[in-house]
Amino acid sequence: MDAELQKLVESGKLTSKGADQLEKLKPGTFCLHKSWGFGRVREWNLLLNQIVIDFASKKSHVMQTQYAAENLTPLAPEHFLARKATDLASIQNLAKENPPALVRNILESLDGKATAQQIGEWLVGDVFSEAEWKRWWESTKKALKASGAFSVPAKKTEPIQIRGEGVSHADELIAAFNKARQPKEQIGSLEQIIKFDEQFKEPEKQLQPIIVTIENMAVRNQKMHPELAFELVIARDDLLARLPRLHTTHIGLTLSKFILEEEKRLISILPKLSAAKEKKVLQALPSALGPGWTERALTLMQGSHGRMVGQIARILSEAGQHAELRTMLERSIREHSATGEMLSWLCSERENWSEFITPDLLSAIFSALERERHNAPGRVSKVHRTLVEDRQLLADILRNGDVALARDAMRRLQLSPLFDELTKRSLLARIVKVYPELESMIAGAQAQGESATLIVSWSSLEKRKAEYEELVKVKIPENRREIALARSYGDLSENFEFKAAKQMQSVLMRRKAELEQMLHNARGTSFENPDTSRVSIGTIVTSRNVETNKEETYTILGAWDGDPDRHVISYQTAIGQVLLGHEVGDTVSLNTEGAAQFTIMSIQAAPPNQTAPAADLPSESTVEAAVVE
């Protein structure tokens, strides 16, 4: 023992154990402190019972010898931090040439295991920038897994470890699958097995039992959790494709069979799958459904979320069904039956579908927005965001029409309750940018909107009134209570519940104002005794295509009526506006399949709407209690 250390022990200023520890902390030694981190012993001053440490944030920091002995951990020269401090260039070179060796050094310096975050903390700043680290780590993870010498967990929060001798990566993957009890966990483990299939040297022995388990789980889950059954079968097929020496143990358990058996539930199953798996199911439709697959795909497209709409359109086009897809899109736009998801997709793909980017598309968008607003008040739909955020869309739509159509679009926009005033002005300005001569229409738009009368059926009027009643008597009071409760939590600047409730308050009050304006302008009617000498509101019109002799029948009802499946349309739709006022024998252009000409064959009275009008709207005193501060 150093003589000076011995004197400190004899004087009682240092314990024997402390002296032994201090022997390992001679000047020049690297060390770690639990609070101040990495440092290097600069000098001893044992006459004063002190040692001096250079930490990154505390240069020439003085410590009492006993405290230093108890709180400093000496580092060997091969420790990663010591190597980095003495030869940073070699560490940087090792990171480029042999990433696994660098990671091994870090893990060995951290008792054999460390999370990705811990590894990053030791590398970012001097070895890599933040962006460089992310790129390096993505490629390094693959190298670690491929080497077989490291255990790399799927979860980022779990530590990476140096693999024990005799344990291969393939064995770990199999163990992880066997440990999984839930289908989701099994699917995740199976995807890792597929990813590293080349590491299985005896696939029949190692993986055939897993095939049996997968197929049994797929059959077991088909009835209650069909989406999991689809995922399991797709993953099994991927594994069989990569390792042909494996084989199925359930003859007839195929993706096509699942599609055929679950055809009616596909619309609810597909959105629960990942994009890649959803695509595989859609690509299997022709083999599963035979000649009728095109019709089924088109039906799915009309009721699907945005991602699936694009997938189906692409698959139909690749299969040579472009004409069928075009016909469906043309019809759904003409009849205003296109969903918001379809219209949003069409707008985003408009370079490939330029023939549909016409004022008729804008009319279909308005109709879709009205349906969505009625079915889900307060929710901002995808097509709404598309119309508002795509600043070139309106110009592209109206550029292919004429000023009269643009004028009609402006009138409809001015009367529409679908947008707040700021958004409405922005949309109007985009139209004026294409047709500057319409600028005068913006002036007085508010007065026009207030005086416009809407002809509506009693049934649709009662639905709007019921919505208003629920809003002012249920939803707004509930929101007021939520705000009061959230306010009681205190600290409004960091109060998420309060902010969310206040945002909902804005949505509810905006919808309340919209409904009040709509109901103020609405005039209910039963459509009894309509004028059948000409097309009018409340009539059924049968028209015949001049070229094909194909007949189309439309029932023209109120502003809030519309049922595309039964060919019921609002008088405000593009088709309704064209037909109104014409008589039997007149020929009109309905813009179907390129401005097709239709002759009006008959005009009949529609069945009257017998729903009796209800009481008036709630009084101001009733509503007043619902208004929040």
C-alpha positions as CSV (number, residue, x, y, z in Angstrom):
1,M,0.0,0.0,0.0
2,D,1.2,3.5,-0.7
3,A,2.9,5.0,2.4
4,E,0.8,8.2,2.3
5,L,-2.3,6.1,2.1
6,Q,-1.1,4.0,5.1
7,K,-0.7,7.2,7.1
8,L,-4.3,8.2,6.3
9,V,-5.5,4.8,7.5
10,E,-3.5,5.0,10.7
11,S,-4.8,8.5,11.4
12,G,-8.4,7.3,11.0
13,K,-9.1,9.5,8.0
14,L,-9.4,6.6,5.6
15,T,-10.5,3.0,6.1
16,S,-8.4,0.1,4.9
17,K,-11.1,-0.8,2.4
18,G,-11.1,2.8,1.1
19,A,-7.3,2.7,0.8
20,D,-7.5,-0.4,-1.3
21,Q,-10.1,1.2,-3.6
22,L,-8.0,4.4,-3.8
23,E,-5.0,2.4,-4.9
24,K,-7.1,1.7,-8.1
25,L,-7.7,5.5,-8.6
26,K,-4.2,6.7,-9.1
27,P,-3.6,9.9,-11.2
28,G,-4.4,9.2,-14.9
29,T,-7.1,6.6,-14.1
30,F,-10.5,7.0,-15.7
31,C,-13.5,6.7,-13.4
32,L,-17.3,7.1,-13.1
33,H,-19.4,9.0,-10.6
34,K,-23.1,8.3,-10.3
35,S,-24.0,12.0,-10.6
36,W,-21.2,13.7,-12.4
37,G,-20.5,10.9,-14.9
38,F,-17.2,10.2,-16.6
39,G,-14.0,11.7,-15.4
40,R,-10.2,11.3,-14.9
41,V,-8.1,11.4,-11.8
42,R,-5.9,14.4,-12.1
43,E,-3.8,14.3,-9.0
44,W,-3.5,13.2,-5.4
45,N,-3.0,15.6,-2.5
46,L,-2.9,13.2,0.4
47,L,-1.3,15.7,2.8
48,L,-4.7,17.5,2.6
49,N,-6.6,14.2,2.4
50,Q,-7.9,15.0,-1.1
51,I,-7.8,13.9,-4.7
52,V,-8.6,16.0,-7.7
53,I,-10.9,14.8,-10.5
54,D,-11.5,16.3,-14.0
55,F,-15.2,15.6,-14.9
56,A,-16.7,16.8,-18.2
57,S,-18.8,19.4,-16.3
58,K,-16.5,19.9,-13.3
59,K,-12.9,20.4,-14.0
60,S,-10.4,20.2,-11.1
61,H,-13.1,18.9,-8.7
62,V,-11.7,18.2,-5.2
63,M,-12.9,15.2,-3.2
64,Q,-12.1,13.9,0.2
65,T,-10.3,10.6,-0.1
66,Q,-12.9,8.5,1.8
67,Y,-15.8,10.0,-0.2
68,A,-13.9,9.4,-3.5
69,A,-13.1,5.8,-2.5
70,E,-16.8,5.1,-1.8
71,N,-18.3,6.9,-4.8
72,L,-15.9,6.5,-7.7
73,T,-15.7,3.5,-9.9
74,P,-12.3,3.0,-11.6
75,L,-12.5,2.1,-15.3
76,A,-10.1,-0.3,-17.1
77,P,-8.2,1.1,-20.2
78,E,-10.4,-1.1,-22.4
79,H,-13.6,0.4,-21.1
80,F,-15.4,2.1,-24.0
81,L,-15.4,5.5,-22.3
82,A,-11.7,5.3,-21.6
83,R,-11.0,4.3,-25.2
84,K,-13.2,7.1,-26.5
85,A,-11.4,9.7,-24.3
86,T,-7.9,8.6,-25.3
87,D,-8.4,7.7,-29.0
88,L,-11.6,9.0,-30.5
89,A,-10.4,8.5,-34.0
90,S,-10.1,4.8,-33.6
91,I,-13.6,4.6,-32.1
92,Q,-15.0,6.6,-35.1
93,N,-13.2,4.3,-37.5
94,L,-14.5,1.2,-35.7
95,A,-18.1,2.5,-35.9
96,K,-17.7,2.7,-39.7
97,E,-15.8,-0.6,-40.3
98,N,-17.1,-3.0,-37.6
99,P,-20.3,-1.7,-35.9
100,P,-21.0,-5.0,-34.0
101,A,-17.5,-4.9,-32.4
102,L,-18.2,-1.3,-31.2
103,V,-21.5,-2.4,-29.7
104,R,-19.9,-5.4,-28.1
105,N,-17.3,-3.0,-26.4
106,I,-20.2,-0.8,-25.1
107,L,-22.2,-3.8,-23.8
108,E,-19.1,-5.3,-22.1
109,S,-18.6,-1.9,-20.5
110,L,-22.2,-1.9,-19.2
111,D,-22.2,-5.4,-17.6
112,G,-23.2,-7.1,-20.8
113,K,-26.5,-5.4,-21.6
114,A,-27.8,-1.9,-22.6
115,T,-30.8,-0.4,-24.3
116,A,-30.6,1.5,-27.6
117,Q,-31.1,4.7,-25.7
118,Q,-28.1,4.0,-23.4
119,I,-25.9,3.1,-26.4
120,G,-27.0,6.3,-28.1
121,E,-26.1,8.4,-25.1
122,W,-22.5,7.2,-25.3
123,L,-22.2,7.9,-29.0
124,V,-24.2,11.0,-29.9
125,G,-22.2,14.2,-29.6
126,D,-18.7,13.1,-30.2
127,V,-18.9,10.0,-32.4
128,F,-22.2,10.9,-34.3
129,S,-24.6,13.7,-34.7
130,E,-28.2,12.9,-33.8
131,A,-29.2,12.3,-37.5
132,E,-26.1,10.2,-38.2
133,W,-26.8,8.1,-35.1
134,K,-30.3,7.3,-36.2
135,R,-29.1,6.1,-39.7
136,W,-26.2,4.2,-38.2
137,W,-28.3,2.5,-35.6
138,E,-30.9,1.2,-38.1
139,S,-28.2,-0.5,-40.2
140,T,-26.3,-1.7,-37.1
141,K,-29.4,-3.4,-35.6
142,K,-29.6,-5.5,-38.8
143,A,-25.9,-6.4,-38.5
144,L,-26.3,-7.3,-34.9
145,K,-29.2,-9.7,-35.6
146,A,-27.4,-11.2,-38.6
147,S,-24.3,-11.9,-36.6
148,G,-26.1,-14.2,-34.2
149,A,-23.9,-13.0,-31.3
150,F,-26.4,-10.5,-29.9
151,S,-29.9,-10.8,-28.5
152,V,-31.8,-7.9,-30.0
153,P,-35.4,-7.6,-28.6
154,A,-38.3,-6.2,-30.6
155,K,-39.1,-3.5,-28.0
156,K,-36.9,-0.5,-27.8
157,T,-37.1,-0.3,-24.0
158,E,-35.7,-3.8,-23.5
159,P,-31.9,-4.3,-23.3
160,I,-29.7,-5.7,-26.1
161,Q,-27.4,-8.4,-24.7
162,I,-24.4,-10.4,-25.7
163,R,-25.7,-13.8,-26.5
164,G,-24.6,-16.7,-24.3
165,E,-22.6,-19.5,-25.8
166,G,-24.6,-22.2,-27.4
167,V,-27.7,-20.1,-27.9
168,S,-28.4,-19.1,-31.5
169,H,-30.6,-16.4,-32.8
170,A,-32.8,-19.0,-34.4
171,D,-33.3,-20.7,-31.0
172,E,-34.2,-17.4,-29.5
173,L,-36.8,-16.7,-32.2
174,I,-38.4,-20.1,-31.7
175,A,-38.4,-19.7,-27.9
176,A,-40.1,-16.3,-28.3
177,F,-42.8,-17.8,-30.5
178,N,-43.4,-20.7,-28.1
179,K,-43.6,-18.2,-25.1
180,A,-46.2,-16.1,-26.9
181,R,-49.8,-16.9,-25.8
182,Q,-51.9,-14.4,-27.6
183,P,-52.4,-14.4,-31.4
184,K,-51.0,-10.9,-31.8
185,E,-47.8,-11.9,-29.9
186,Q,-47.5,-15.0,-32.1
187,I,-47.9,-13.0,-35.2
188,G,-45.2,-10.6,-34.1
189,S,-42.8,-13.5,-33.3
190,L,-43.7,-15.2,-36.6
191,E,-42.8,-12.0,-38.5
192,Q,-39.3,-12.1,-36.9
193,I,-38.9,-15.7,-37.9
194,I,-39.8,-14.8,-41.5
195,K,-37.4,-11.9,-41.4
196,F,-34.5,-14.1,-40.4
197,D,-35.5,-17.3,-42.2
198,E,-32.0,-17.9,-43.5
199,Q,-30.8,-18.6,-39.9
200,F,-32.8,-21.8,-39.7
201,K,-30.5,-24.6,-40.9
202,E,-33.1,-27.4,-40.2
203,P,-36.4,-25.8,-41.0
204,E,-38.5,-29.0,-41.0
205,K,-37.3,-29.8,-37.5
206,Q,-37.3,-26.2,-36.2
207,L,-40.3,-24.6,-37.9
208,Q,-42.8,-27.3,-39.0
209,P,-44.3,-27.5,-35.4
210,I,-44.8,-23.7,-35.7
211,I,-46.7,-24.2,-38.9
212,V,-49.1,-26.5,-37.1
213,T,-49.6,-24.0,-34.3
214,I,-50.3,-21.2,-36.7
215,E,-52.9,-23.1,-38.6
216,N,-54.7,-24.3,-35.5
217,M,-54.8,-20.7,-34.2
218,A,-56.1,-19.4,-37.5
219,V,-59.0,-21.9,-37.5
220,R,-59.7,-21.2,-33.8
221,N,-59.9,-17.4,-34.3
222,Q,-61.8,-17.3,-37.6
223,K,-65.3,-16.9,-36.1
224,M,-64.7,-14.4,-33.3
225,H,-61.5,-12.6,-34.6
226,P,-61.4,-13.1,-38.4
227,E,-58.8,-10.4,-38.8
228,L,-56.3,-12.4,-36.7
229,A,-57.1,-15.5,-38.7
230,F,-56.3,-13.6,-41.9
231,E,-53.0,-12.3,-40.5
232,L,-52.0,-15.8,-39.3
233,V,-52.7,-17.4,-42.8
234,I,-50.9,-14.6,-44.6
235,A,-47.9,-15.0,-42.3
236,R,-47.9,-18.8,-42.8
237,D,-48.0,-18.3,-46.6
238,D,-45.0,-15.9,-46.4
239,L,-43.0,-18.5,-44.4
240,L,-44.0,-21.4,-46.8
241,A,-42.9,-19.2,-49.7
242,R,-39.5,-18.5,-48.2
243,L,-38.9,-22.1,-47.0
244,P,-40.4,-24.5,-49.6
245,R,-39.3,-27.5,-47.5
246,L,-42.1,-26.7,-45.0
247,H,-45.7,-27.7,-45.8
248,T,-49.2,-27.0,-44.7
249,T,-50.9,-29.5,-42.4
250,H,-54.5,-28.2,-43.0
251,I,-55.4,-29.0,-46.6
252,G,-57.8,-26.3,-47.9
253,L,-56.8,-23.7,-45.3
254,T,-56.0,-21.0,-47.8
255,L,-56.4,-17.2,-48.0
256,S,-58.8,-17.6,-50.9
257,K,-61.0,-19.9,-48.8
258,F,-61.0,-17.4,-46.0
259,I,-62.0,-14.6,-48.3
260,L,-64.9,-16.6,-49.8
261,E,-66.2,-17.6,-46.3
262,E,-65.8,-14.1,-44.9
263,E,-66.9,-12.1,-48.0
264,K,-69.7,-10.4,-46.2
265,R,-67.4,-9.3,-43.4
266,L,-64.5,-8.1,-45.5
267,I,-65.6,-4.4,-45.2
268,S,-65.0,-4.6,-41.4
269,I,-62.0,-7.0,-41.5
270,L,-59.8,-5.2,-44.0
271,P,-59.4,-1.9,-42.1
272,K,-58.0,-3.9,-39.1
273,L,-55.1,-5.2,-41.2
274,S,-51.9,-3.5,-42.0
275,A,-51.6,-1.9,-45.5
276,A,-49.3,-4.7,-46.8
277,K,-51.7,-7.5,-45.5
278,E,-54.8,-5.6,-46.7
279,K,-53.2,-5.5,-50.2
280,K,-52.5,-9.2,-50.2
281,V,-56.2,-9.9,-49.4
282,L,-57.4,-7.6,-52.1
283,Q,-54.9,-9.1,-54.6
284,A,-56.4,-12.5,-53.8
285,L,-60.0,-11.4,-54.6
286,P,-59.9,-12.6,-58.3
287,S,-58.8,-16.2,-57.4
288,A,-61.2,-16.3,-54.4
289,L,-64.4,-14.8,-55.9
290,G,-64.0,-15.7,-59.6
291,P,-65.7,-13.6,-62.3
292,G,-67.7,-11.7,-59.7
293,W,-64.6,-10.2,-58.0
294,T,-64.8,-6.9,-59.9
295,E,-68.3,-6.1,-58.7
296,R,-67.3,-7.0,-55.1
297,A,-64.2,-4.9,-55.3
298,L,-66.2,-1.9,-56.5
299,T,-68.7,-2.4,-53.7
300,L,-65.8,-2.5,-51.2
301,M,-64.4,0.7,-52.7
302,Q,-67.6,2.5,-52.1
303,G,-67.7,1.8,-48.4
304,S,-64.1,1.8,-47.5
305,H,-61.6,4.0,-45.7
306,G,-59.1,6.1,-47.7
307,R,-56.2,3.7,-47.9
308,M,-58.4,0.8,-49.2
309,V,-60.0,3.0,-51.8
310,G,-56.5,3.6,-53.4
311,Q,-55.5,0.0,-53.0
312,I,-58.7,-1.3,-54.8
313,A,-58.4,1.3,-57.6
314,R,-54.8,0.3,-58.2
315,I,-55.6,-3.5,-58.2
316,L,-58.6,-3.0,-60.6
317,S,-56.5,-1.0,-63.0
318,E,-53.6,-3.5,-62.9
319,A,-56.2,-6.3,-63.6
320,G,-57.4,-4.5,-66.7
321,Q,-60.7,-3.4,-65.1
322,H,-60.1,0.3,-65.7
323,A,-63.3,0.7,-67.7
324,E,-65.4,-0.8,-65.0
325,L,-63.7,1.5,-62.4
326,R,-64.3,4.5,-64.6
327,T,-68.0,3.7,-65.0
328,M,-68.5,3.3,-61.3
329,L,-66.7,6.6,-60.5
330,E,-68.7,8.4,-63.2
331,R,-72.0,7.1,-62.0
332,S,-71.3,7.8,-58.3
333,I,-70.3,11.4,-59.1
334,R,-73.3,11.9,-61.3
335,E,-75.7,10.5,-58.7
336,H,-73.9,12.1,-55.8
337,S,-73.4,8.7,-54.1
338,A,-69.6,8.9,-54.0
339,T,-68.3,8.7,-50.5
340,G,-66.0,11.4,-49.1
341,E,-63.1,8.9,-49.0
342,M,-63.6,8.1,-52.7
343,L,-63.8,11.8,-53.6
344,S,-60.7,12.7,-51.5
345,W,-58.7,9.9,-53.2
346,L,-60.0,11.1,-56.7
347,C,-58.8,14.6,-55.9
348,S,-55.4,13.4,-54.8
349,E,-55.1,11.3,-58.0
350,R,-56.6,13.9,-60.3
351,E,-53.7,13.9,-62.8
352,N,-54.7,10.3,-63.7
353,W,-58.5,11.0,-63.7
354,S,-58.6,14.5,-65.3
355,E,-61.9,13.7,-67.1
356,F,-63.7,13.8,-63.7
357,I,-62.2,17.0,-62.5
358,T,-65.2,19.1,-63.4
359,P,-67.9,21.2,-61.6
360,D,-69.9,18.0,-61.3
361,L,-67.2,16.7,-58.9
362,L,-67.5,19.8,-56.8
363,S,-71.3,19.2,-56.6
364,A,-70.6,15.6,-55.5
365,I,-68.2,16.8,-52.9
366,F,-70.8,19.2,-51.4
367,S,-73.3,16.4,-51.3
368,A,-70.8,14.1,-49.5
369,L,-70.0,16.8,-47.0
370,E,-73.7,17.3,-46.3
371,R,-74.2,13.6,-45.6
372,E,-71.1,13.4,-43.4
373,R,-72.1,16.5,-41.5
374,H,-75.6,15.0,-40.9
375,N,-74.2,11.5,-39.9
376,A,-71.3,12.7,-37.8
377,P,-71.9,16.4,-36.6
378,G,-68.7,18.1,-35.5
379,R,-66.3,15.7,-37.2
380,V,-64.1,17.2,-39.9
381,S,-63.9,14.6,-42.7
382,K,-61.1,13.8,-45.0
383,V,-62.8,15.3,-48.1
384,H,-63.5,18.5,-46.1
385,R,-59.8,18.8,-45.3
386,T,-58.9,18.1,-48.9
387,L,-61.1,20.8,-50.3
388,V,-59.9,23.4,-47.7
389,E,-56.2,22.5,-47.7
390,D,-55.5,21.7,-51.4
391,R,-55.4,25.3,-52.6
392,Q,-55.2,24.3,-56.2
393,L,-58.2,22.0,-56.2
394,L,-61.0,24.4,-56.8
395,A,-59.2,26.1,-59.6
396,D,-58.6,22.7,-61.3
397,I,-62.2,21.8,-60.9
398,L,-63.7,25.0,-62.2
399,R,-61.2,25.6,-65.0
400,N,-62.8,22.9,-67.1
401,G,-66.3,24.5,-66.8
402,D,-67.6,28.0,-67.7
403,V,-68.4,31.1,-65.7
404,A,-72.1,30.1,-65.3
405,L,-71.1,26.9,-63.5
406,A,-68.6,28.8,-61.4
407,R,-71.3,31.3,-60.5
408,D,-73.6,28.3,-59.4
409,A,-70.7,27.0,-57.3
410,M,-70.3,30.3,-55.6
411,R,-74.0,30.6,-54.8
412,R,-74.0,27.1,-53.3
413,L,-70.9,27.8,-51.3
414,Q,-72.4,31.1,-50.0
415,L,-75.5,29.3,-48.8
416,S,-73.7,26.3,-47.4
417,P,-73.5,25.7,-43.6
418,L,-70.6,23.4,-44.1
419,F,-67.8,25.9,-43.6
420,D,-67.1,28.7,-41.1
421,E,-67.1,32.2,-42.5
422,L,-63.3,32.5,-42.7
423,T,-63.0,29.2,-44.6
424,K,-65.9,30.2,-46.8
425,R,-64.2,33.5,-47.8
426,S,-61.0,31.6,-48.6
427,L,-62.8,29.2,-50.9
428,L,-64.7,32.0,-52.6
429,A,-61.5,33.9,-53.2
430,R,-60.0,30.8,-55.0
431,I,-63.0,30.8,-57.4
432,V,-62.6,34.6,-58.0
433,K,-59.0,34.0,-58.8
434,V,-60.1,31.8,-61.7
435,Y,-63.0,34.0,-62.7
436,P,-62.3,37.6,-61.6
437,E,-65.6,38.8,-63.1
438,L,-67.4,37.0,-60.2
439,E,-65.8,39.2,-57.5
440,S,-69.0,41.3,-57.2
441,M,-70.9,38.2,-56.0
442,I,-68.9,38.2,-52.7
443,A,-70.4,41.5,-51.7
444,G,-73.7,40.9,-50.0
445,A,-73.1,37.2,-49.7
446,Q,-74.1,37.2,-46.0
447,A,-77.4,38.9,-46.8
448,Q,-78.1,36.4,-49.5
449,G,-77.4,33.5,-47.1
450,E,-79.7,34.9,-44.5
451,S,-82.6,35.3,-47.0
452,A,-82.3,32.0,-48.9
453,T,-85.2,29.7,-48.4
454,L,-84.7,25.9,-48.3
455,I,-87.6,23.6,-49.3
456,V,-87.3,20.5,-47.2
457,S,-89.4,17.4,-46.4
458,W,-91.1,17.2,-43.0
459,S,-89.1,14.1,-42.1
460,S,-85.7,15.7,-42.8
461,L,-86.8,18.8,-41.0
462,E,-87.8,16.8,-37.9
463,K,-84.3,15.1,-38.1
464,R,-82.6,18.5,-38.0
465,K,-84.8,19.7,-35.2
466,A,-84.1,16.5,-33.2
467,E,-80.4,17.1,-33.8
468,Y,-80.8,20.7,-32.5
469,E,-82.8,19.5,-29.5
470,E,-80.1,17.0,-28.6
471,L,-77.4,19.6,-29.1
472,V,-78.9,22.3,-26.8
473,K,-80.4,20.0,-24.2
474,V,-77.8,17.2,-23.9
475,K,-74.5,17.8,-25.6
476,I,-73.9,21.4,-24.8
477,P,-74.9,21.0,-21.1
478,E,-72.7,17.9,-20.9
479,N,-69.8,19.9,-22.4
480,R,-70.5,22.7,-19.8
481,R,-70.1,20.2,-17.0
482,E,-66.9,18.7,-18.5
483,I,-65.4,22.3,-18.7
484,A,-66.4,22.9,-15.0
485,L,-64.9,19.6,-14.0
486,A,-61.7,20.1,-16.0
487,R,-61.3,23.7,-14.6
488,S,-61.4,22.2,-11.0
489,Y,-58.2,20.3,-11.8
490,G,-56.3,23.7,-11.8
491,D,-53.4,24.9,-13.9
492,L,-55.3,25.6,-17.1
493,S,-52.1,26.1,-19.1
494,E,-51.2,22.4,-18.7
495,N,-54.7,21.1,-18.4
496,F,-55.4,18.9,-21.4
497,E,-58.9,18.0,-20.3
498,F,-59.8,21.7,-20.1
499,K,-58.4,22.4,-23.5
500,A,-60.1,19.4,-25.1
501,A,-63.5,20.4,-23.6
502,K,-63.1,24.0,-24.7
503,Q,-62.3,22.8,-28.3
504,M,-65.4,20.7,-28.2
505,Q,-67.3,23.7,-27.0
506,S,-66.3,25.6,-30.1
507,V,-67.4,22.7,-32.3
508,L,-70.8,22.4,-30.6
509,M,-71.5,26.1,-30.6
510,R,-70.6,26.4,-34.3
511,R,-72.9,23.5,-35.1
512,K,-75.6,25.1,-33.1
513,A,-75.3,28.3,-35.1
514,E,-75.3,26.4,-38.4
515,L,-78.5,24.5,-37.4
516,E,-80.2,27.7,-36.3
517,Q,-79.5,29.3,-39.7
518,M,-80.6,26.2,-41.6
519,L,-83.8,25.8,-39.6
520,H,-84.5,29.5,-39.9
521,N,-84.3,29.2,-43.7
522,A,-86.2,25.9,-44.0
523,R,-89.7,25.6,-45.2
524,G,-91.2,22.1,-44.6
525,T,-93.5,20.5,-47.1
526,S,-95.1,17.1,-47.7
527,F,-94.7,17.4,-51.5
528,E,-98.5,16.9,-52.0
529,N,-100.0,17.9,-55.3
530,P,-96.8,18.9,-57.1
531,D,-97.0,20.4,-60.6
532,T,-96.6,17.4,-62.9
533,S,-96.9,19.4,-66.1
534,R,-93.2,20.1,-65.7
535,V,-90.4,18.8,-63.5
536,S,-90.8,20.3,-60.0
537,I,-90.0,19.4,-56.5
538,G,-91.9,16.4,-55.4
539,T,-92.0,14.6,-58.8
540,I,-90.6,11.4,-60.2
541,V,-88.8,11.9,-63.5
542,T,-88.1,9.2,-66.0
543,S,-85.6,10.0,-68.8
544,R,-84.1,8.0,-71.6
545,N,-80.6,8.2,-73.1
546,V,-80.9,9.4,-76.7
547,E,-78.1,7.2,-77.9
548,T,-78.5,4.0,-75.8
549,N,-82.2,4.1,-74.9
550,K,-81.2,3.3,-71.4
551,E,-83.7,4.8,-68.9
552,E,-82.9,6.7,-65.6
553,T,-85.5,7.6,-63.0
554,Y,-85.0,10.3,-60.3
555,T,-87.2,11.4,-57.5
556,I,-86.6,15.1,-56.8
557,L,-87.3,16.1,-53.2
558,G,-86.1,18.6,-50.7
559,A,-82.7,20.2,-49.9
560,W,-81.9,17.6,-47.2
561,D,-83.3,14.6,-48.9
562,G,-81.1,12.1,-50.8
563,D,-80.9,8.4,-51.2
564,P,-78.7,7.4,-54.1
565,D,-79.6,3.7,-53.8
566,R,-83.3,4.6,-54.6
567,H,-82.4,7.5,-57.0
568,V,-83.8,10.1,-54.6
569,I,-82.0,13.4,-55.1
570,S,-82.2,16.9,-53.7
571,Y,-83.4,19.7,-56.0
572,Q,-80.2,21.5,-55.2
573,T,-78.0,18.8,-56.9
574,A,-76.6,19.3,-60.3
575,I,-79.0,16.8,-61.9
576,G,-81.9,18.3,-60.0
577,Q,-81.1,21.8,-61.2
578,V,-80.9,20.7,-64.8
579,L,-84.2,18.8,-64.7
580,L,-86.3,21.4,-62.9
581,G,-88.8,23.3,-65.1
582,H,-88.5,20.9,-68.1
583,E,-91.6,19.1,-69.6
584,V,-92.2,15.7,-71.1
585,G,-90.4,15.5,-74.5
586,D,-87.7,18.0,-73.6
587,T,-84.1,16.9,-74.1
588,V,-81.6,17.8,-71.4
589,S,-77.8,17.2,-71.0
590,L,-77.1,15.3,-67.7
591,N,-73.3,15.2,-68.2
592,T,-73.3,11.4,-68.0
593,E,-70.5,9.7,-69.9
594,G,-69.6,12.9,-71.7
595,A,-72.6,15.2,-71.7
596,A,-75.1,12.5,-72.7
597,Q,-78.5,13.7,-74.0
598,F,-81.6,12.5,-72.2
599,T,-85.2,12.9,-73.2
600,I,-87.8,13.3,-70.4
601,M,-90.3,10.5,-70.9
602,S,-92.7,10.9,-67.9
603,I,-93.3,13.1,-64.8
604,Q,-95.3,11.7,-61.9
605,A,-96.1,12.8,-58.4
606,A,-93.9,11.3,-55.7
607,P,-95.5,9.7,-52.7
608,P,-96.3,12.5,-50.2
609,N,-94.1,12.8,-47.1
610,Q,-96.6,12.2,-44.3
611,T,-94.4,13.0,-41.3
612,A,-96.4,15.5,-39.2
613,P,-94.5,18.7,-38.2
614,A,-93.4,18.8,-34.6
615,A,-93.4,21.6,-32.2
616,D,-91.2,24.7,-32.8
617,L,-87.6,25.0,-31.8
618,P,-86.7,25.4,-28.1
619,S,-87.2,28.9,-26.8
620,E,-84.3,31.2,-26.1
621,S,-84.8,30.6,-22.3
622,T,-84.4,26.8,-22.9
623,V,-81.2,27.3,-24.9
624,E,-79.8,29.9,-22.5
625,A,-79.1,27.3,-19.8
626,A,-77.0,25.4,-22.3
627,V,-74.7,28.2,-23.3
628,V,-71.3,28.0,-21.6
629,E,-69.1,30.8,-20.7
